[in-house]
Amino acid sequence: MNRRFRQVFTALREHTSVSYAKIATVGGFCNVDLIIVKATAPDDLPLPDKYVHELLKIFSVSPPCCRAFSVSFNRRLGKTRSWRVALKCLLLLHRLLKSLPEDSPFRSELLFNQSNGLISLYPCRFQDASSSNPDSYTMFIRSYAHLLDEALGRFLLDGKVFCNEHLEMPENLPDKMKEMGRLLEILPQLQSLIDQVMNCRPTGAAVRSFLIQTTMKYIIRDSFICYTMFRREIVLVLDNLFQMPYRSCIAAFGIYKKAAVQANQLWEFYDWCRHMGFCGSYEYPFVDRIPKIQIHALETFINGMWQLTETSSPTTSPASSFTDSRSCLTEDDRDKQMVVVGTLKEKFEDNCFPENFDEDKEMKPLIQLDDDSENDSWEDLLEASVNLSCLQENKNSDASEKDGRKIQVYNPNASNPFYQPFSMPVCSAQYASSDPKYPWGL
């Protein structure tokens, strides 16, 4: 009984306000407040375009009327308990934001009133009392108000700015990094707007409302703009990812990792909207779904790029961090480092230079000749070299016999001292895969 009484009282009050506004307009008295009341009538008809044009004309002739609109809009949205009136108020603001240019005084006035609390879109305290199922309508109105609040404070949903302007990256590195820093601030805001768009998905009885279906078309088309801009800018960030500082790489990876999850949610949301027939199938953009293996590979690569501590500066290079770490060492640490370096040096000298090596000691010649022969011919040199090779083979065989292992290798050209093995180049593709330079046999 109480709910039915509230429904009748709310409908009577809203219809009385609209009737008063129409009578005052016929009498020649018209202002922004009356236009807002007439535009937000509690019926299921769409928002008339003529009221949007009238407000645009008033703002162009008299810019101070923007403040009067903010006050009237806040009063109309704050006092109503009808979801139809509240939805038309939000849709009227949405249409005005899309129609006015970016440098319009209406936008600056709305931002000023929003900062001063004259316009309260979030948190929205609207509670429906005009329907038998108020929860679904209340949830949709609050989600829509939150979306407009973020759009008003950040991007203001201007399609011309988003779609027609293509970003050109500067050539020099400092300007490019400055532009990357600006993109890293914009992309999370775009992701937040896309999340709020998906939160505006109606449920329950609100799905069947013609007025809500009309509003969803405006919301979805603006989400096309946001997602198209996000997809274009994230590609620029990934192209310059490995030129950015470490902290910027981490921020970019966080955005890209969230985009992988958000893409799946957005694809399901667009599929539901397409099934409901909110917009034409040709209007929906292609949603790039990022595989998990790509996220894992990028995370592994970024983790191996630099090893920075939590206290390090984001612009600190590895060389400068190494210099700072050496300057922070104490004397005991430096002594320990000198001991370690000296030990490594001694091991290196022991392995490379034997102990019995003496610089002053004369090395024996490899080929021993008779002392009494002054002029040796080349035949004698050849015979001495052959005897040297045989002597080395005998030494190797004696060493193997001492170890108890006898190895006999057949070599028909062992007596030829000028024998060199001939290496045939690989010509067949069957054996080319054995070469490590060509692992695939190409």
C-alpha positions in Angstrom: 0.0 0.0 0.0 2.8 2.4 0.9 4.6 1.6 -2.4 1.5 2.2 -4.4 0.9 5.5 -2.7 4.5 6.6 -3.4 4.1 5.7 -7.1 0.9 7.7 -7.4 2.3 10.7 -5.5 5.5 10.7 -7.6 3.6 10.5 -10.9 1.2 13.3 -9.8 4.1 15.6 -8.8 6.0 15.1 -12.0 3.0 15.7 -14.2 2.1 18.8 -12.3 5.6 20.2 -12.8 5.6 19.6 -16.5 2.1 21.1 -16.8 3.2 24.2 -15.0 6.2 24.5 -17.3 4.1 24.2 -20.4 1.6 26.9 -19.2 4.4 29.3 -18.3 6.0 28.8 -21.8 2.7 29.5 -23.5 2.4 32.7 -21.5 5.7 33.9 -22.9 7.9 33.3 -19.9 10.7 30.8 -20.7 14.0 30.1 -19.1 16.4 27.2 -18.7 14.6 25.7 -15.8 11.3 25.4 -17.7 13.1 23.9 -20.7 14.7 21.2 -18.5 11.3 20.4 -16.9 9.6 20.0 -20.2 12.4 17.9 -21.7 12.3 15.5 -18.7 8.7 14.6 -18.8 7.8 11.3 -17.0 6.8 9.3 -20.1 8.3 6.6 -22.2 9.0 8.8 -25.2 12.6 9.6 -26.2 14.2 12.9 -25.4 12.9 15.5 -27.9 15.7 17.1 -30.0 14.0 20.5 -30.0 14.8 21.0 -26.3 18.5 20.2 -26.9 18.6 22.7 -29.8 16.9 25.4 -27.6 19.5 25.0 -24.8 22.4 25.1 -27.4 20.9 28.3 -28.8 20.7 29.9 -25.3 24.2 28.9 -24.4 25.6 30.4 -27.6 23.7 33.7 -27.1 24.1 34.0 -23.3 27.1 32.0 -21.9 26.2 32.9 -18.2 23.1 30.7 -18.6 25.4 27.7 -18.1 25.4 28.3 -14.4 21.6 28.5 -14.4 21.5 25.1 -16.2 23.8 23.5 -13.6 21.6 24.7 -10.7 18.4 23.6 -12.5 19.8 20.3 -13.5 21.0 19.5 -10.0 17.7 20.4 -8.5 15.7 18.4 -11.0 17.9 15.3 -10.7 18.2 15.5 -6.9 14.5 15.9 -6.1 12.9 13.4 -8.5 12.0 9.9 -7.6 11.0 8.8 -11.1 13.6 6.8 -13.1 12.2 8.2 -16.3 12.8 11.8 -15.2 16.3 11.0 -13.9 17.2 9.1 -17.0 16.1 12.0 -19.3 18.1 14.4 -17.2 21.3 12.3 -17.6 20.6 11.8 -21.3 20.1 15.6 -21.8 23.5 16.2 -20.2 25.0 13.5 -22.4 23.6 15.0 -25.6 24.8 18.5 -24.6 28.3 17.3 -24.0 28.4 15.6 -27.4 27.1 18.7 -29.2 29.2 21.4 -27.6 32.8 22.0 -28.7 35.7 21.2 -26.3 36.5 24.9 -25.5 32.9 25.8 -24.7 32.2 27.7 -21.5 29.5 25.2 -20.7 32.2 22.5 -20.1 34.3 24.7 -17.9 31.2 25.8 -15.9 30.2 22.2 -15.4 33.7 21.3 -14.2 33.7 24.2 -11.8 30.2 23.3 -10.4 31.3 19.7 -10.1 34.4 20.6 -8.1 32.2 22.8 -5.8 29.6 20.2 -5.3 26.8 22.0 -7.2 26.4 19.0 -9.5 26.5 15.6 -7.8 26.7 12.8 -10.2 28.8 10.4 -8.2 27.9 9.2 -5.7 24.4 9.3 -7.0 21.7 9.0 -4.3 18.8 8.4 -6.6 16.2 5.9 -5.5 13.3 5.0 -7.7 9.8 5.1 -6.3 7.7 5.1 -9.5 7.9 1.4 -10.5 7.1 -2.0 -9.1 10.7 -3.2 -9.6 12.8 -0.2 -8.5 16.1 -2.0 -8.0 17.0 -2.6 -11.6 16.1 1.0 -12.6 18.0 2.5 -9.7 21.1 0.5 -10.5 21.1 1.6 -14.1 20.6 5.3 -13.2 23.5 5.2 -10.7 25.8 3.5 -13.2 24.9 5.9 -15.9 25.5 8.9 -13.6 28.9 7.5 -12.6 29.9 7.1 -16.3 29.0 10.7 -17.0 30.9 11.9 -14.0 34.1 10.2 -15.2 33.5 11.4 -18.8 32.9 15.0 -17.6 36.1 15.0 -15.5 38.4 13.4 -18.1 37.5 13.3 -21.7 34.0 14.7 -22.1 33.0 12.2 -24.8 33.9 14.2 -27.8 34.0 12.0 -30.8 35.7 14.5 -33.1 38.7 14.7 -30.8 39.1 11.0 -30.5 38.5 9.7 -34.0 39.9 12.3 -36.4 43.1 13.2 -34.7 46.0 10.7 -35.2 49.0 11.0 -32.9 52.3 11.6 -34.6 55.3 10.5 -32.6 58.2 12.9 -32.4 61.6 11.9 -33.7 63.9 12.7 -30.8 63.9 10.5 -27.8 63.1 13.0 -25.0 60.0 14.3 -26.7 59.0 10.7 -27.5 59.4 9.7 -23.8 57.3 12.7 -22.8 54.6 11.7 -25.1 54.8 8.1 -23.8 54.3 9.5 -20.3 51.2 11.3 -21.4 49.8 8.2 -23.0 50.5 6.2 -19.8 48.2 8.7 -18.0 45.4 8.6 -20.6 45.2 4.8 -21.2 44.1 3.9 -17.6 41.4 6.6 -17.8 40.2 5.1 -21.0 40.1 1.7 -19.4 38.1 3.1 -16.5 35.6 4.6 -18.9 35.2 1.2 -20.7 34.6 -0.5 -17.3 31.9 2.0 -16.5 30.3 1.4 -19.9 30.1 -2.3 -19.1 28.7 -1.5 -15.7 25.8 0.2 -17.4 24.4 -3.1 -18.6 20.8 -3.1 -17.6 19.2 -6.0 -15.7 15.8 -7.3 -14.9 12.8 -5.2 -16.0 15.1 -2.3 -17.2 16.2 -4.4 -20.2 12.7 -4.3 -21.7 12.3 -0.5 -21.4 12.4 1.4 -24.7 13.8 4.5 -23.1 16.7 2.6 -21.6 17.4 0.8 -24.9 17.6 4.2 -26.6 20.0 5.4 -24.0 22.2 2.3 -24.4 22.7 3.2 -28.1 24.4 6.5 -27.1 26.5 4.8 -24.4 27.6 2.0 -26.7 28.5 4.3 -29.6 30.7 6.4 -27.3 32.4 3.2 -26.1 33.3 2.5 -29.7 35.2 5.7 -29.7 37.0 5.0 -26.4 38.0 1.5 -27.4 39.2 2.6 -30.9 41.4 5.2 -29.3 42.7 2.8 -26.6 43.6 0.2 -29.2 45.5 2.8 -31.3 47.4 4.2 -28.4 48.4 0.9 -26.8 50.1 -0.1 -30.0 52.2 3.0 -29.9 53.2 2.3 -26.3 54.2 -1.3 -27.1 56.3 -0.1 -30.1 58.3 2.1 -27.8 58.2 -0.2 -24.7 61.9 -1.1 -24.7 63.0 2.5 -25.0 61.2 3.6 -21.8 62.6 3.6 -18.2 62.0 0.5 -16.1 59.1 2.0 -14.0 57.3 3.1 -17.2 57.7 -0.4 -18.6 56.1 -1.8 -15.5 53.2 0.7 -15.8 52.7 -0.1 -19.5 52.8 -3.8 -18.8 50.1 -3.4 -16.1 47.9 -1.6 -18.6 48.5 -4.3 -21.2 47.8 -7.0 -18.7 44.5 -5.4 -17.7 43.6 -4.9 -21.4 43.8 -8.6 -21.9 41.2 -9.2 -19.2 39.1 -6.3 -20.3 39.1 -7.4 -23.9 37.4 -10.7 -23.0 34.8 -8.8 -20.9 34.2 -6.2 -23.7 33.8 -8.9 -26.3 31.1 -10.6 -24.2 29.4 -7.2 -23.6 29.4 -6.3 -27.3 28.1 -9.8 -28.2 25.2 -9.3 -25.7 24.5 -5.8 -27.1 24.5 -7.1 -30.7 22.1 -9.8 -29.7 19.8 -7.2 -28.1 19.9 -5.1 -31.3 21.1 -1.9 -29.7 23.3 -0.9 -32.7 23.9 -2.3 -36.1 26.4 -5.2 -36.4 28.5 -3.1 -38.8 29.1 -0.5 -36.1 30.9 -2.7 -33.6 34.7 -2.5 -33.7 36.9 -5.6 -33.8 38.0 -6.5 -30.2 41.6 -7.7 -30.1 41.7 -10.5 -27.6 45.2 -10.9 -26.2 46.4 -14.5 -25.5 47.8 -15.4 -22.1 51.0 -16.8 -23.6 51.8 -13.3 -25.0 51.3 -11.7 -21.6 53.5 -14.4 -19.9 56.3 -13.9 -22.5 56.3 -10.1 -22.1 56.3 -10.4 -18.3 59.3 -12.7 -18.5 61.2 -10.4 -20.8 60.5 -7.3 -18.7 61.6 -9.1 -15.5 64.9 -9.8 -17.1 65.6 -6.3 -18.5 66.8 -4.6 -15.4 67.2 -5.6 -11.8 66.2 -2.5 -9.8 65.4 -2.1 -6.2 62.3 -0.5 -4.7 64.3 2.6 -3.7 66.0 3.2 -7.0 65.0 6.0 -9.3 62.9 5.2 -12.4 65.3 7.1 -14.6 68.4 5.5 -13.1 70.5 3.5 -15.6 72.2 0.2 -14.7 75.6 1.9 -15.0 74.7 4.7 -12.6 73.2 2.3 -10.2 76.3 0.2 -10.3 78.5 3.3 -9.6 76.2 4.2 -6.7 76.4 0.8 -5.2 80.2 0.8 -5.3 80.3 4.2 -3.7 78.2 2.9 -0.8 80.6 0.1 0.1 82.5 0.2 3.3 86.2 -0.4 3.8 85.7 -4.0 5.0 83.6 -4.8 1.9 86.3 -3.3 -0.3 89.0 -5.4 1.4 86.9 -8.5 0.9 86.5 -7.7 -2.8 90.3 -7.2 -3.1 90.9 -10.6 -1.5 88.5 -12.3 -3.8 90.0 -10.6 -6.9 93.5 -11.6 -5.7 92.5 -15.3 -5.3 90.9 -15.4 -8.7 94.1 -13.8 -10.2 96.3 -16.5 -8.5 94.1 -19.3 -9.9 94.3 -17.8 -13.3 98.1 -17.5 -13.2 98.4 -21.1 -11.9 96.3 -22.5 -14.7 97.8 -20.5 -17.5 101.5 -20.3 -16.3 103.1 -23.4 -14.8 105.3 -23.2 -11.8 108.5 -24.5 -13.6 108.2 -21.7 -16.2 111.3 -19.5 -16.2 111.6 -16.5 -18.4 115.4 -16.5 -18.3 115.7 -20.3 -19.0 116.3 -21.1 -22.7 113.7 -23.3 -24.3 115.0 -26.5 -26.0 114.4 -26.7 -29.8 111.8 -29.1 -31.0 114.1 -30.6 -33.7 117.5 -31.7 -32.4 120.4 -31.7 -34.9 124.0 -32.8 -34.6 126.3 -30.2 -33.3 129.1 -31.1 -35.7 127.0 -30.5 -38.8 127.2 -26.9 -39.7 125.3 -26.9 -43.0 122.3 -29.2 -42.8 120.3 -29.9 -45.9 116.6 -30.0 -46.1 116.7 -33.8 -46.2 118.2 -33.8 -42.7 115.5 -31.4 -41.5 112.8 -33.7 -42.9 114.2 -36.8 -41.3 114.5 -35.1 -38.0 110.9 -33.9 -38.1 109.7 -37.5 -38.9 111.7 -38.9 -36.0 110.1 -36.2 -33.8 106.5 -37.3 -34.8 107.4 -41.0 -34.2 108.9 -40.1 -30.8 105.7 -38.3 -29.8 103.6 -41.3 -30.9 105.8 -43.6 -28.9 105.4 -41.4 -25.8 101.6 -41.4 -26.2 101.5 -45.2 -26.6 103.7 -45.7 -23.5 101.5 -43.5 -21.4 98.4 -45.4 -22.5 100.1 -48.7 -21.7 101.0 -47.5 -18.2 97.3 -46.6 -17.7 96.3 -50.1 -18.7 94.4 -48.9 -21.8 95.7 -49.7 -25.3 94.3 -47.6 -28.2 95.2 -48.5 -31.7 94.2 -46.1 -34.5 94.7 -47.0 -38.1 96.1 -44.2 -40.1 97.5 -45.0 -43.6 99.0 -41.6 -44.0 100.8 -41.4 -40.7 104.3 -41.6 -42.3 103.6 -38.6 -44.4 104.5 -35.4 -42.4 102.7 -33.1 -44.9 99.3 -35.0 -44.6 96.4 -32.7 -43.9 92.8 -34.0 -43.7 90.6 -32.7 -46.5 87.2 -31.4 -45.4 84.5 -31.8 -47.9 81.9 -29.0 -47.8 78.4 -30.1 -47.0 76.3 -30.1 -50.1 73.4 -32.4 -49.3 70.5 -31.0 -47.3 70.3 -34.3 -45.5 73.4 -33.5 -43.4 73.1 -29.8 -43.2 71.2 -30.0 -40.0 74.3 -31.2 -38.1 75.8 -27.7 -38.4 74.8 -25.6 -35.4 74.7 -22.5 -37.6 71.8 -24.0 -39.6 69.7 -25.9 -37.1 66.7 -26.3 -39.5 68.7 -27.6 -42.4 68.3 -24.5 -44.5 
